[in-house]
Amino acid sequence: MNYSREVEHMCPLTKGCNHGPAPIPEEGKWVKAYEITDISGLTHGVGWCAPQQGTCKLTLNIKNGIIEEALVETIGCSGMTHSAAMAGEILPGKTILEALNTDLVCDAINVAMRELFLQIVYGRSQTAFSDDGLPIGAGLEDLGKGLRSMTGTIFSTKAKGVRYLELTEGYILKLALDANNEVIGYQFVRLGKMLEDIRHGKDPKEAFEKNIGTYGRFDEAVKYIDPREE
């Protein structure tokens, strides 16, 4: 190791207190993290691309510094979905430091990895205070029944008002309006569950009708509209 002339001529002083890193909460334990292998937990990171035309939510389940499970959810960019497929193959089995320096192709996924890394090495994980963390596969719980990402798509204009297109419950079929033309509820179809029923052999029409539901004061409406056509 090379030292500058100024440092070479300094007299050595003994270092005082050295208590190591502050402990962080990890899966129900307080851990002093010295190495990447000291890091465990399930957490999420959200990223965006340079032109800000798409976003990614990345969920990783990390055990002893190794990514054991990855859930990549993207929206807003067609190219990003294919990058997500690549990232899903790349990430498991890597250390979180390797993953931080891996080309995940898409800016948004890279940014999500960066944000996730910062959270977990500071002890800000979803499982910080959960004994032994969560089992591998827990990331799928974010998707719910039908294993489909939760999405919200709402379009509105000053001239024509709001249109709910998709919410947590599913794809919006009808908006319920009161006498003042205000939205008071909606009818939806659970796409994930509907497609699951069709895959298991149920007639598509029957599967569609079985998975229709309503929210709010749908039955009290004086008028119903199709948000995509009206």
KOLTIMI-874264 format. One line per 5 residues: their letters; for each residue z, y, x of N, C-alpha, C, CB. Coordinates in Angstrom, 2 decimals. Glycine has a CB too. Layout:
<rs>
a) Z:Y:X:Z:Y:X:Z:Y:X:Z:Y:X  ... $
</rs>
This chain:
<rs>
mnysr) 0.00:-1.18:0.85:0.00:0.00:0.00:0.00:1.24:0.89:1.23:0.00:-0.96  -0.81:2.21:0.57:-0.90:3.43:1.34:-0.04:4.53:0.73:-2.34:3.89:1.45  0.65:5.28:1.61:1.47:6.41:1.17:0.92:7.69:1.77:2.96:6.21:1.57  1.08:8.77:1.09:0.65:10.05:1.63:1.57:10.45:2.78:0.63:11.14:0.52  1.12:11.39:3.59:1.91:11.85:4.74:3.26:12.41:4.28:1.14:12.91:5.54 $
evehm) 3.23:13.12:3.13:4.47:13.71:2.63:5.49:12.65:2.27:4.18:14.59:1.42  5.02:11.59:1.61:5.94:10.52:1.20:6.43:9.75:2.43:5.24:9.55:0.21  5.56:9.53:3.41:5.94:8.83:4.63:7.13:9.49:5.31:4.75:8.76:5.59  7.21:10.80:5.23:8.25:11.54:5.95:9.50:11.77:5.10:7.71:12.87:6.41  9.51:11.26:3.85:10.71:11.39:3.02:11.74:10.36:3.44:10.36:11.24:1.52 $
cpltk) 13.01:10.70:3.33:14.06:9.72:3.60:14.30:8.90:2.33:15.38:10.41:4.08  14.57:7.60:2.44:14.76:6.76:1.26:16.11:7.00:0.59:14.64:5.30:1.64  16.11:7.02:-0.74:17.34:7.14:-1.53:17.45:5.91:-2.42:17.34:8.45:-2.38  18.67:5.49:-2.66:18.91:4.31:-3.48:18.77:4.65:-4.96:20.29:3.73:-3.19  18.08:3.77:-5.67:17.90:3.98:-7.11:19.20:3.73:-7.84:16.79:3.07:-7.66 $
gcnhg) 19.49:4.55:-8.80:20.73:4.40:-9.55:20.62:3.37:-10.66:21.15:5.73:-10.13  21.01:3.76:-11.88:21.04:2.81:-13.00:19.63:2.28:-13.31:21.63:3.49:-14.26  19.58:1.00:-13.62:18.32:0.36:-13.98:18.63:-0.72:-15.01:17.60:-0.24:-12.72  18.65:-0.31:-16.28:19.05:-1.24:-17.34:17.86:-1.93:-18.01:19.87:-0.50:-18.39  16.66:-1.70:-17.50:15.50:-2.36:-18.09:15.03:-1.67:-19.36:15.82:-3.80:-18.39 $
papip) 14.06:-2.27:-20.04:13.52:-1.66:-21.26:14.50:-1.73:-22.42:12.21:-2.33:-21.66  14.36:-0.80:-23.35:15.17:-0.86:-24.56:14.75:-2.07:-25.38:15.03:0.45:-25.39  15.69:-2.76:-26.01:15.33:-3.93:-26.82:14.57:-3.52:-28.07:16.58:-4.73:-27.22  13.62:-4.35:-28.47:12.87:-4.11:-29.71:13.10:-5.28:-30.65:11.34:-3.91:-29.42  13.02:-5.03:-31.97:13.22:-6.14:-32.92:11.97:-7.00:-33.04:13.60:-5.59:-34.31 $
eegkw) 12.16:-8.31:-32.89:11.05:-9.26:-33.00:11.51:-10.51:-33.72:10.49:-9.62:-31.60  10.99:-10.74:-34.90:11.23:-11.96:-35.65:12.72:-12.32:-35.70:10.45:-13.11:-35.02  13.53:-11.30:-36.04:14.96:-11.53:-36.22:15.78:-11.51:-34.95:15.17:-12.82:-36.89  15.18:-11.14:-33.82:15.91:-11.09:-32.55:15.66:-9.74:-31.89:15.46:-12.27:-31.60  16.60:-9.33:-31.02:16.39:-8.15:-30.19:15.90:-8.62:-28.83:17.71:-7.30:-30.06 $
vkaye) 14.73:-8.15:-28.43:14.07:-8.65:-27.23:13.79:-7.50:-26.26:12.76:-9.38:-27.60  14.13:-7.71:-24.98:13.69:-6.79:-23.93:12.36:-7.31:-23.40:14.77:-6.67:-22.78  11.31:-6.59:-23.69:9.96:-7.07:-23.35:9.57:-6.62:-21.94:8.93:-6.56:-24.38  9.43:-7.60:-21.04:8.96:-7.34:-19.68:7.51:-7.79:-19.51:9.86:-8.05:-18.66  7.13:-8.82:-20.23:5.80:-9.40:-20.10:5.14:-9.48:-21.48:5.87:-10.81:-19.44 $
itdis) 3.81:-9.61:-21.50:3.08:-9.76:-22.76:3.60:-10.98:-23.53:1.57:-9.90:-22.50  4.01:-12.01:-22.80:4.51:-13.24:-23.46:5.83:-13.01:-24.18:4.66:-14.35:-22.45  6.45:-11.85:-23.97:7.71:-11.53:-24.66:7.47:-10.98:-26.06:8.52:-10.53:-23.86  6.21:-10.78:-26.45:5.89:-10.13:-27.72:5.51:-11.15:-28.79:4.76:-9.13:-27.53  6.17:-11.05:-29.95:5.83:-11.91:-31.10:5.93:-11.09:-32.38:6.78:-13.16:-31.17 $
glthg) 5.18:-11.50:-33.40:5.29:-10.83:-34.69:3.98:-10.82:-35.44:5.77:-9.43:-34.52  4.07:-10.59:-36.75:2.88:-10.41:-37.59:2.81:-8.93:-37.97:2.92:-11.33:-38.87  1.66:-8.33:-37.72:1.54:-6.91:-38.04:0.08:-6.56:-38.33:2.08:-6.05:-36.89  -0.12:-5.33:-38.75:-1.44:-4.85:-39.19:-1.82:-3.60:-38.41:-1.44:-4.56:-40.71  -3.11:-3.39:-38.22:-3.62:-2.16:-37.64:-4.83:-1.70:-38.43:-3.98:-2.36:-36.16 $
vgwca) -4.99:-0.40:-38.55:-6.13:0.16:-39.29:-6.94:1.02:-38.33:-5.66:0.99:-40.53  -8.27:0.82:-38.33:-9.14:1.57:-37.43:-10.35:2.14:-38.13:-9.58:0.70:-36.28  -11.01:3.06:-37.46:-12.20:3.72:-38.02:-13.22:3.89:-36.90:-11.84:5.10:-38.66  -14.48:3.95:-37.26:-15.51:4.08:-36.25:-15.77:5.54:-35.91:-16.81:3.40:-36.72  -16.52:5.77:-34.82:-16.74:7.13:-34.33:-17.34:8.06:-35.39:-17.65:7.09:-33.13 $
pqqgt) -18.39:7.63:-36.13:-18.93:8.51:-37.18:-18.07:8.53:-38.44:-20.33:8.09:-37.54  -16.99:7.72:-38.44:-16.07:7.62:-39.57:-16.78:7.19:-40.85:-15.36:8.94:-39.79  -17.71:6.24:-40.70:-18.41:5.76:-41.88:-17.90:4.39:-42.33:-19.89:5.69:-41.62  -16.93:3.85:-41.60:-16.37:2.56:-41.98:-14.97:2.40:-41.43:-17.26:1.43:-41.49  -14.19:1.50:-42.05:-12.82:1.26:-41.60:-12.55:-0.24:-41.54:-11.82:1.96:-42.54 $
ckltl) -11.51:-0.59:-40.76:-11.12:-1.99:-40.61:-9.62:-2.11:-40.73:-11.60:-2.56:-39.26  -9.17:-3.11:-41.45:-7.75:-3.49:-41.45:-7.66:-4.83:-40.73:-7.16:-3.58:-42.93  -6.92:-4.85:-39.64:-6.78:-6.05:-38.81:-5.35:-6.56:-38.90:-7.16:-5.75:-37.34  -5.19:-7.84:-39.23:-3.88:-8.48:-39.30:-3.83:-9.59:-38.27:-3.59:-9.04:-40.74  -2.83:-9.56:-37.40:-2.66:-10.59:-36.38:-1.27:-11.20:-36.46:-2.91:-10.02:-34.98 $
nikng) -1.19:-12.51:-36.30:0.08:-13.21:-36.20:0.20:-13.66:-34.74:0.16:-14.44:-37.21  1.14:-13.06:-34.02:1.25:-13.25:-32.57:2.52:-14.03:-32.26:1.24:-11.89:-31.82  2.40:-15.07:-31.47:3.54:-15.87:-31.03:3.52:-15.92:-29.50:3.49:-17.31:-31.64  4.59:-15.42:-28.87:4.71:-15.42:-27.41:3.50:-14.79:-26.72:4.89:-16.84:-26.90  3.05:-13.68:-27.30:1.96:-12.91:-26.70:0.57:-13.40:-27.02:2.13:-12.90:-25.26 $
iieea) 0.46:-14.58:-27.68:-0.85:-15.17:-27.99:-1.20:-14.95:-29.46:-0.86:-16.69:-27.66  -2.42:-14.56:-29.72:-2.88:-14.39:-31.11:-3.16:-15.77:-31.69:-4.17:-13.48:-31.18  -2.37:-16.15:-32.67:-2.51:-17.46:-33.31:-3.30:-17.38:-34.61:-1.15:-18.06:-33.57  -3.39:-16.19:-35.19:-4.04:-16.03:-36.51:-4.60:-14.62:-36.60:-3.04:-16.30:-37.68  -5.80:-14.49:-37.16:-6.42:-13.18:-37.33:-7.06:-13.06:-38.70:-7.47:-12.93:-36.23 $
lveti) -6.84:-11.93:-39.34:-7.50:-11.60:-40.60:-8.18:-10.25:-40.41:-6.48:-11.57:-41.82  -9.50:-10.23:-40.53:-10.27:-8.99:-40.33:-10.89:-8.58:-41.66:-11.38:-9.19:-39.23  -10.52:-7.40:-42.15:-11.07:-6.89:-43.42:-11.75:-5.56:-43.13:-9.94:-6.72:-44.51  -13.01:-5.42:-43.55:-13.77:-4.21:-43.27:-14.39:-3.66:-44.56:-14.85:-4.49:-42.22  -14.68:-2.36:-44.52:-15.33:-1.72:-45.66:-16.14:-0.53:-45.18:-14.28:-1.28:-46.74 $
gcsgm) -17.27:-0.30:-45.81:-18.00:0.94:-45.59:-19.17:0.86:-44.64:-17.09:1.93:-45.09  -19.40:-0.28:-43.98:-20.50:-0.36:-43.02:-21.00:-1.80:-42.99:-20.05:0.11:-41.60  -22.29:-2.00:-43.21:-22.83:-3.36:-43.25:-22.76:-4.03:-41.89:-24.27:-3.33:-43.75  -23.00:-3.28:-40.81:-22.94:-3.86:-39.48:-21.53:-4.30:-39.12:-23.44:-2.87:-38.45  -20.55:-3.60:-39.64:-19.16:-3.91:-39.33:-18.77:-5.29:-39.84:-18.25:-2.86:-39.91 $
thsaa) -19.32:-5.71:-40.98:-18.96:-7.02:-41.52:-19.39:-8.13:-40.57:-19.60:-7.22:-42.90  -20.54:-7.95:-39.92:-20.99:-8.96:-38.96:-20.19:-8.89:-37.67:-22.48:-8.78:-38.66  -19.78:-7.70:-37.29:-18.89:-7.56:-36.13:-17.56:-8.23:-36.41:-18.69:-6.08:-35.77  -17.11:-8.14:-37.67:-15.84:-8.77:-38.05:-15.92:-10.28:-37.91:-15.47:-8.39:-39.50  -17.08:-10.85:-38.25:-17.27:-12.29:-38.09:-17.14:-12.68:-36.63:-18.63:-12.73:-38.65 $
magei) -17.71:-11.86:-35.76:-17.62:-12.12:-34.33:-16.18:-11.97:-33.85:-18.54:-11.16:-33.55  -15.50:-10.93:-34.30:-14.11:-10.69:-33.89:-13.21:-11.84:-34.34:-13.59:-9.37:-34.47  -13.49:-12.40:-35.52:-12.70:-13.51:-36.03:-12.78:-14.73:-35.13:-13.15:-13.87:-37.41  -13.90:-14.88:-34.43:-14.04:-16.00:-33.50:-13.44:-15.67:-32.14:-15.52:-16.37:-33.33  -13.51:-14.40:-31.75:-13.07:-14.00:-30.42:-11.54:-13.93:-30.29:-13.66:-12.65:-30.08 $
lpgkt) -10.86:-13.39:-31.30:-9.46:-13.01:-31.14:-8.47:-14.17:-30.99:-9.05:-12.21:-32.30  -8.48:-15.19:-31.83:-7.46:-16.25:-31.71:-7.49:-16.92:-30.34:-7.66:-17.30:-32.80  -6.30:-17.12:-29.77:-6.19:-17.75:-28.47:-6.07:-16.77:-27.32:-7.36:-18.62:-28.24  -6.38:-15.49:-27.56:-6.25:-14.49:-26.51:-4.84:-13.89:-26.53:-7.31:-13.37:-26.69  -4.41:-13.36:-25.38:-3.19:-12.57:-25.37:-3.53:-11.22:-26.00:-2.62:-12.40:-23.91 $
ileal) -2.49:-10.50:-26.44:-2.78:-9.21:-27.06:-3.32:-8.21:-26.04:-1.53:-8.64:-27.73  -3.02:-8.41:-24.75:-3.59:-7.53:-23.73:-5.07:-7.84:-23.54:-2.83:-7.69:-22.39  -5.43:-9.10:-23.52:-6.85:-9.48:-23.45:-7.61:-8.90:-24.63:-7.01:-11.03:-23.41  -7.03:-9.04:-25.82:-7.70:-8.58:-27.04:-7.90:-7.07:-27.03:-6.91:-9.00:-28.27  -6.95:-6.36:-26.42:-7.05:-4.91:-26.33:-8.24:-4.50:-25.48:-5.77:-4.31:-25.76 $
ntdlv) -8.60:-5.34:-24.53:-9.71:-5.04:-23.63:-10.92:-5.93:-23.87:-9.25:-5.19:-22.19  -11.04:-6.45:-25.08:-12.19:-7.27:-25.46:-13.18:-6.43:-26.25:-11.74:-8.50:-26.28  -14.46:-6.59:-25.99:-15.47:-5.87:-26.75:-15.62:-6.52:-28.12:-16.84:-5.85:-25.99  -15.02:-5.90:-29.12:-15.11:-6.43:-30.48:-16.29:-5.81:-31.23:-13.81:-6.17:-31.23  -17.22:-5.23:-30.48:-18.51:-4.70:-30.96:-18.34:-3.43:-31.79:-19.23:-5.75:-31.77 $
cdain) -17.52:-3.49:-32.81:-17.40:-2.38:-33.76:-16.27:-1.44:-33.36:-17.17:-2.91:-35.19  -16.53:-0.14:-33.35:-15.52:0.86:-33.03:-14.28:0.70:-33.91:-16.09:2.26:-33.19  -14.50:0.50:-35.19:-13.38:0.45:-36.13:-12.46:-0.72:-35.82:-13.89:0.34:-37.56  -13.03:-1.86:-35.45:-12.21:-3.04:-35.14:-11.46:-2.82:-33.83:-13.08:-4.31:-35.05  -12.13:-2.19:-32.86:-11.47:-1.87:-31.59:-10.30:-0.91:-31.80:-12.48:-1.26:-30.61 $
vamre) -10.51:0.09:-32.63:-9.43:1.05:-32.91:-8.28:0.37:-33.64:-9.97:2.24:-33.74  -8.61:-0.52:-34.58:-7.56:-1.25:-35.29:-6.74:-2.08:-34.32:-8.18:-2.16:-36.38  -7.41:-2.70:-33.32:-6.70:-3.49:-32.31:-5.78:-2.59:-31.49:-7.70:-4.21:-31.38  -6.25:-1.43:-31.15:-5.42:-0.48:-30.38:-4.18:-0.06:-31.16:-6.25:0.76:-30.01  -4.38:0.30:-32.42:-3.25:0.73:-33.25:-2.25:-0.41:-33.45:-3.74:1.24:-34.60 $
lflqi) -2.77:-1.61:-33.65:-1.90:-2.78:-33.83:-1.10:-3.05:-32.56:-2.74:-4.02:-34.21  -1.75:-2.95:-31.42:-1.07:-3.18:-30.13:0.10:-2.22:-29.98:-2.07:-3.01:-28.95  -0.14:-0.94:-30.26:0.92:0.06:-30.11:2.10:-0.25:-31.03:0.37:1.46:-30.41  1.81:-0.66:-32.25:2.89:-0.96:-33.19:3.73:-2.13:-32.71:2.32:-1.26:-34.58  3.07:-3.20:-32.31:3.82:-4.42:-32.04:4.60:-4.34:-30.73:2.88:-5.61:-32.00 $
vygrs) 4.08:-3.64:-29.71:4.84:-3.55:-28.45:6.01:-2.58:-28.58:3.92:-3.11:-27.31  6.02:-1.77:-29.64:7.16:-0.91:-29.92:8.10:-1.53:-30.96:6.69:0.45:-30.40  7.80:-2.76:-31.39:8.69:-3.44:-32.33:8.50:-3.06:-33.77:10.08:-3.19:-31.95  7.33:-2.43:-34.10:7.08:-2.02:-35.49:6.20:-3.05:-36.18:6.41:-0.62:-35.55  6.68:-4.27:-36.30:5.88:-5.31:-36.96:6.45:-5.61:-38.34:5.84:-6.59:-36.11 $
qtafs) 5.64:-6.26:-39.16:6.08:-6.63:-40.50:7.23:-7.64:-40.45:4.91:-7.22:-41.31  7.30:-8.39:-39.35:8.29:-9.45:-39.23:9.40:-9.11:-38.24:7.62:-10.74:-38.82  9.61:-7.83:-37.98:10.61:-7.42:-36.99:11.99:-8.01:-37.29:10.70:-5.90:-36.94  12.35:-8.09:-38.55:13.69:-8.55:-38.91:13.66:-9.85:-39.71:14.40:-7.48:-39.70  12.56:-10.61:-39.58:12.44:-11.91:-40.27:12.70:-13.03:-39.27:11.03:-12.07:-40.92 $
ddglp) 13.72:-13.83:-39.51:14.05:-14.93:-38.59:12.84:-15.82:-38.35:15.22:-15.75:-39.13  12.48:-15.99:-37.10:11.36:-16.84:-36.67:10.01:-16.36:-37.18:11.59:-18.24:-37.13  9.94:-15.17:-37.73:8.66:-14.61:-38.18:8.06:-15.35:-39.35:7.69:-14.61:-37.05  6.74:-15.35:-39.41:6.02:-16.01:-40.50:5.13:-17.11:-39.94:5.17:-14.99:-41.30  4.92:-18.18:-40.71:4.10:-19.30:-40.22:2.64:-18.88:-40.06:4.20:-20.50:-41.16 $
igagl) 1.91:-19.62:-39.25:0.48:-19.37:-39.09:-0.19:-19.66:-40.44:-0.15:-20.25:-37.94  -0.96:-18.70:-40.92:-1.56:-18.80:-42.25:-1.00:-17.76:-43.19:-1.36:-20.18:-42.82  0.08:-17.09:-42.77:0.73:-16.10:-43.64:-0.19:-14.91:-43.93:2.02:-15.61:-43.00  -1.15:-14.65:-43.03:-2.06:-13.53:-43.25:-2.87:-13.67:-44.52:-2.98:-13.39:-42.08  -3.10:-14.90:-44.94:-3.88:-15.12:-46.16:-3.15:-14.62:-47.40:-4.20:-16.60:-46.32 $
edlgk) -1.82:-14.45:-47.31:-1.07:-13.97:-48.46:-1.49:-12.56:-48.85:0.42:-14.00:-48.17  -2.01:-11.80:-47.88:-2.50:-10.45:-48.18:-3.66:-10.48:-49.16:-2.91:-9.74:-46.89  -4.38:-11.60:-49.19:-5.58:-11.69:-50.02:-5.26:-12.10:-51.45:-6.56:-12.67:-49.42  -4.12:-12.76:-51.66:-3.76:-13.19:-53.01:-4.62:-14.36:-53.49:-3.89:-12.04:-53.97  -4.53:-14.63:-54.78:-5.26:-15.75:-55.36:-6.76:-15.49:-55.32:-4.81:-16.01:-56.81 $
glrsm) -7.50:-16.51:-54.96:-8.95:-16.36:-54.84:-9.38:-15.97:-53.44:-9.44:-15.33:-55.81  -8.38:-15.67:-52.56:-8.67:-15.30:-51.18:-9.77:-14.26:-51.07:-9.05:-16.54:-50.39  -9.52:-13.12:-51.68:-10.48:-12.02:-51.65:-9.74:-10.73:-51.33:-11.25:-11.91:-53.00  -10.30:-9.90:-50.47:-9.62:-8.67:-50.07:-9.34:-7.77:-51.27:-10.46:-7.91:-49.04  -8.18:-7.12:-51.23:-7.85:-6.13:-52.25:-8.67:-4.87:-51.98:-6.30:-5.82:-52.27 $
tgtif) -9.46:-4.46:-52.94:-10.27:-3.26:-52.75:-10.10:-2.30:-53.93:-11.74:-3.62:-52.58  -10.26:-1.03:-53.65:-10.26:-0.02:-54.69:-11.49:0.85:-54.53:-8.96:0.84:-54.65  -12.30:0.93:-55.56:-13.51:1.75:-55.51:-13.54:2.65:-56.74:-14.79:0.86:-55.43  -13.42:3.94:-56.51:-13.37:4.91:-57.60:-14.34:6.04:-57.26:-11.92:5.47:-57.82  -15.21:6.37:-58.20:-16.16:7.47:-58.00:-15.91:8.52:-59.08:-17.65:6.96:-58.06 $
stkak) -15.97:9.79:-58.68:-15.76:10.83:-59.69:-16.53:12.10:-59.33:-14.26:11.15:-59.82  -16.88:12.87:-60.35:-17.52:14.16:-60.17:-16.84:15.17:-61.08:-19.04:14.08:-60.48  -16.94:16.42:-60.72:-16.39:17.49:-61.57:-17.11:17.53:-62.91:-16.51:18.86:-60.86  -18.42:17.27:-62.85:-19.22:17.38:-64.07:-18.96:16.24:-65.05:-20.69:17.41:-63.71  -18.78:15.01:-64.55:-18.72:13.85:-65.44:-17.40:13.08:-65.39:-19.83:12.93:-65.12 $
gvryl) -16.49:13.49:-64.53:-15.19:12.82:-64.50:-15.18:11.57:-63.64:-14.78:12.47:-65.89  -14.17:10.71:-63.89:-13.91:9.57:-63.02:-14.54:8.28:-63.54:-12.42:9.38:-62.86  -14.87:7.40:-62.59:-15.32:6.04:-62.92:-14.56:5.07:-62.04:-16.88:5.89:-62.73  -13.72:4.23:-62.65:-13.07:3.15:-61.91:-14.08:2.01:-61.80:-11.72:2.68:-62.61  -14.36:1.56:-60.59:-15.35:0.50:-60.37:-14.71:-0.83:-59.96:-16.35:0.94:-59.32 $
elteg) -13.69:-0.74:-59.12:-12.96:-1.95:-58.73:-11.56:-1.55:-58.33:-13.69:-2.70:-57.58  -10.57:-2.30:-58.82:-9.18:-2.06:-58.48:-8.53:-3.38:-58.08:-8.42:-1.40:-59.67  -7.23:-3.35:-57.80:-6.55:-4.55:-57.31:-6.79:-5.76:-58.20:-5.07:-4.29:-57.20  -6.79:-5.54:-59.50:-6.95:-6.68:-60.42:-8.34:-7.30:-60.32:-6.69:-6.25:-61.85  -9.35:-6.48:-60.04:-10.70:-7.02:-59.93:-11.79:-6.01:-60.26:-10.83:-8.20:-60.83 $
yilkl) -12.95:-6.54:-60.56:-14.16:-5.77:-60.87:-14.01:-5.19:-62.28:-15.46:-6.67:-60.77  -14.18:-3.87:-62.41:-13.97:-3.23:-63.70:-15.19:-3.40:-64.60:-13.66:-1.73:-63.51  -14.95:-3.90:-65.82:-16.01:-4.12:-66.79:-16.13:-2.95:-67.77:-15.77:-5.41:-67.55  -14.99:-2.46:-68.25:-14.99:-1.38:-69.24:-13.84:-0.43:-68.98:-14.90:-1.94:-70.66  -14.06:0.85:-69.27:-12.99:1.83:-69.29:-12.63:2.13:-70.73:-13.41:3.13:-68.54 $
aldan) -11.33:2.23:-70.99:-10.84:2.54:-72.34:-10.52:4.03:-72.41:-9.58:1.69:-72.69  -11.08:4.71:-73.42:-10.89:6.15:-73.56:-10.14:6.49:-74.85:-12.23:6.86:-73.54  -9.36:7.56:-74.81:-8.69:8.02:-76.04:-9.56:9.07:-76.73:-7.27:8.61:-75.72  -9.01:9.71:-77.73:-9.79:10.68:-78.50:-10.19:11.90:-77.68:-9.00:11.13:-79.72  -9.48:12.11:-76.57:-9.77:13.25:-75.69:-10.69:12.85:-74.54:-8.47:13.84:-75.14 $
nevig) -11.23:11.62:-74.62:-12.10:11.07:-73.57:-11.37:10.89:-72.23:-13.30:11.98:-73.37  -10.05:10.71:-72.29:-9.30:10.41:-71.07:-9.15:8.90:-70.92:-7.90:11.10:-71.11  -9.18:8.43:-69.67:-9.03:7.00:-69.41:-7.59:6.57:-69.66:-9.45:6.66:-67.94  -7.41:5.57:-70.52:-6.06:5.08:-70.81:-5.89:3.59:-70.46:-5.73:5.31:-72.29  -6.95:2.98:-69.95:-6.86:1.58:-69.57:-8.22:1.07:-69.15:-6.30:0.74:-70.72 $
yqfvr) -8.27:-0.21:-68.79:-9.54:-0.80:-68.40:-9.52:-2.31:-68.56:-9.88:-0.43:-66.96  -10.72:-2.85:-68.62:-10.90:-4.30:-68.66:-11.52:-4.73:-67.33:-11.81:-4.74:-69.88  -11.08:-5.86:-66.80:-11.54:-6.30:-65.49:-11.76:-7.80:-65.48:-10.54:-5.89:-64.39  -12.49:-8.26:-64.45:-12.64:-9.70:-64.22:-12.16:-9.99:-62.81:-14.13:-10.17:-64.43  -11.35:-11.02:-62.66:-10.84:-11.43:-61.35:-11.95:-12.20:-60.62:-9.54:-12.31:-61.50 $
lgkml) -12.68:-11.53:-59.76:-13.85:-12.13:-59.12:-13.49:-13.35:-58.27:-14.55:-11.11:-58.26  -12.43:-13.22:-57.48:-12.05:-14.33:-56.62:-11.73:-15.59:-57.40:-10.87:-13.94:-55.78  -10.91:-15.44:-58.45:-10.53:-16.60:-59.26:-11.72:-17.13:-60.05:-9.39:-16.23:-60.21  -12.58:-16.24:-60.53:-13.76:-16.66:-61.29:-14.67:-17.52:-60.41:-14.54:-15.44:-61.82  -14.94:-17.07:-59.19:-15.81:-17.82:-58.30:-15.16:-19.13:-57.86:-16.17:-16.98:-57.07 $
edirh) -13.84:-19.12:-57.73:-13.13:-20.35:-57.40:-13.30:-21.39:-58.50:-11.63:-20.07:-57.17  -13.19:-20.94:-59.76:-13.39:-21.85:-60.90:-14.81:-22.40:-60.92:-13.07:-21.14:-62.22  -15.80:-21.54:-60.64:-17.20:-21.98:-60.64:-17.42:-23.00:-59.52:-18.16:-20.76:-60.47  -16.82:-22.75:-58.35:-16.96:-23.70:-57.24:-16.37:-25.05:-57.59:-16.29:-23.15:-56.00  -15.36:-25.05:-58.43:-14.70:-26.30:-58.80:-15.33:-26.97:-60.01:-13.23:-26.05:-59.08 $
gkdpk) -16.50:-26.44:-60.44:-17.27:-27.12:-61.46:-17.22:-26.55:-62.86:-16.84:-28.48:-61.53  -16.46:-25.46:-63.04:-16.38:-24.88:-64.39:-17.67:-24.14:-64.71:-15.17:-23.92:-64.50  -18.07:-24.16:-65.98:-19.25:-23.44:-66.43:-19.08:-21.95:-66.13:-19.50:-23.68:-67.95  -20.10:-21.27:-65.55:-19.97:-19.86:-65.17:-19.54:-18.96:-66.31:-21.26:-19.37:-64.62  -20.09:-19.15:-67.51:-19.72:-18.31:-68.64:-18.25:-18.52:-69.00:-20.62:-18.60:-69.85 $
eafek) -17.83:-19.76:-68.98:-16.43:-20.07:-69.30:-15.50:-19.51:-68.23:-16.23:-21.60:-69.43  -15.92:-19.63:-66.96:-15.12:-19.10:-65.86:-14.99:-17.59:-65.96:-15.74:-19.50:-64.51  -16.09:-16.93:-66.33:-16.08:-15.47:-66.49:-15.10:-15.06:-67.58:-17.49:-14.96:-66.83  -15.20:-15.67:-68.73:-14.35:-15.30:-69.86:-12.88:-15.62:-69.60:-14.82:-16.01:-71.12  -12.63:-16.71:-68.89:-11.25:-17.12:-68.59:-10.53:-16.09:-67.71:-11.25:-18.48:-67.90 $
nigty) -11.29:-15.41:-66.85:-10.67:-14.53:-65.87:-10.76:-13.04:-66.22:-11.30:-14.76:-64.54  -11.03:-12.75:-67.47:-11.03:-11.36:-67.94:-9.62:-10.96:-68.34:-12.02:-11.17:-69.14  -9.23:-9.76:-67.96:-7.92:-9.24:-68.34:-8.02:-7.75:-68.63:-6.88:-9.50:-67.23  -6.93:-7.17:-69.09:-6.91:-5.73:-69.38:-5.66:-5.10:-68.78:-6.96:-5.48:-70.90  -5.71:-3.79:-68.61:-4.58:-3.05:-68.07:-4.43:-1.74:-68.86:-4.77:-2.77:-66.54 $
grfde) -3.19:-1.29:-68.99:-2.93:-0.04:-69.69:-2.99:-0.20:-71.20:-3.92:1.00:-69.25  -3.33:0.90:-71.89:-3.39:0.88:-73.36:-4.81:0.58:-73.83:-2.91:2.23:-73.95  -5.36:-0.50:-73.27:-6.76:-0.84:-73.52:-7.04:-1.02:-75.01:-7.13:-2.11:-72.77  -6.15:-1.69:-75.73:-6.38:-1.98:-77.14:-6.26:-0.76:-78.04:-5.41:-3.03:-77.61  -5.69:0.34:-77.51:-5.52:1.55:-78.33:-6.69:2.52:-78.22:-4.25:2.27:-77.92 $
avkyi) -7.69:2.17:-77.43:-8.80:3.08:-77.18:-9.62:3.35:-78.43:-9.69:2.53:-76.09  -10.19:4.55:-78.50:-11.12:4.87:-79.58:-12.56:4.66:-79.13:-10.91:6.33:-80.05  -12.72:4.43:-77.81:-14.07:4.26:-77.28:-13.98:3.49:-75.96:-14.78:5.64:-77.08  -14.98:2.66:-75.70:-15.07:1.93:-74.43:-16.40:2.24:-73.77:-14.91:0.40:-74.65  -16.41:2.39:-72.45:-17.67:2.63:-71.74:-17.78:1.69:-70.55:-17.76:4.11:-71.28 $
dpree) -19.02:1.41:-70.15:-19.31:0.67:-68.93:-19.37:1.71:-67.81:-20.65:-0.17:-69.04  -18.44:1.67:-66.83:-18.40:2.73:-65.81:-19.63:2.78:-64.91:-17.18:2.54:-64.97  -20.42:1.73:-64.91:-21.61:1.70:-64.06:-22.87:2.13:-64.78:-21.80:0.33:-63.51  -22.83:2.17:-66.11:-24.04:2.46:-66.86:-23.91:3.66:-67.79:-24.42:1.26:-67.67  -22.70:4.12:-68.00:-22.52:5.23:-68.95:-21.82:6.41:-68.29:-21.72:4.76:-70.17 $
</rs>
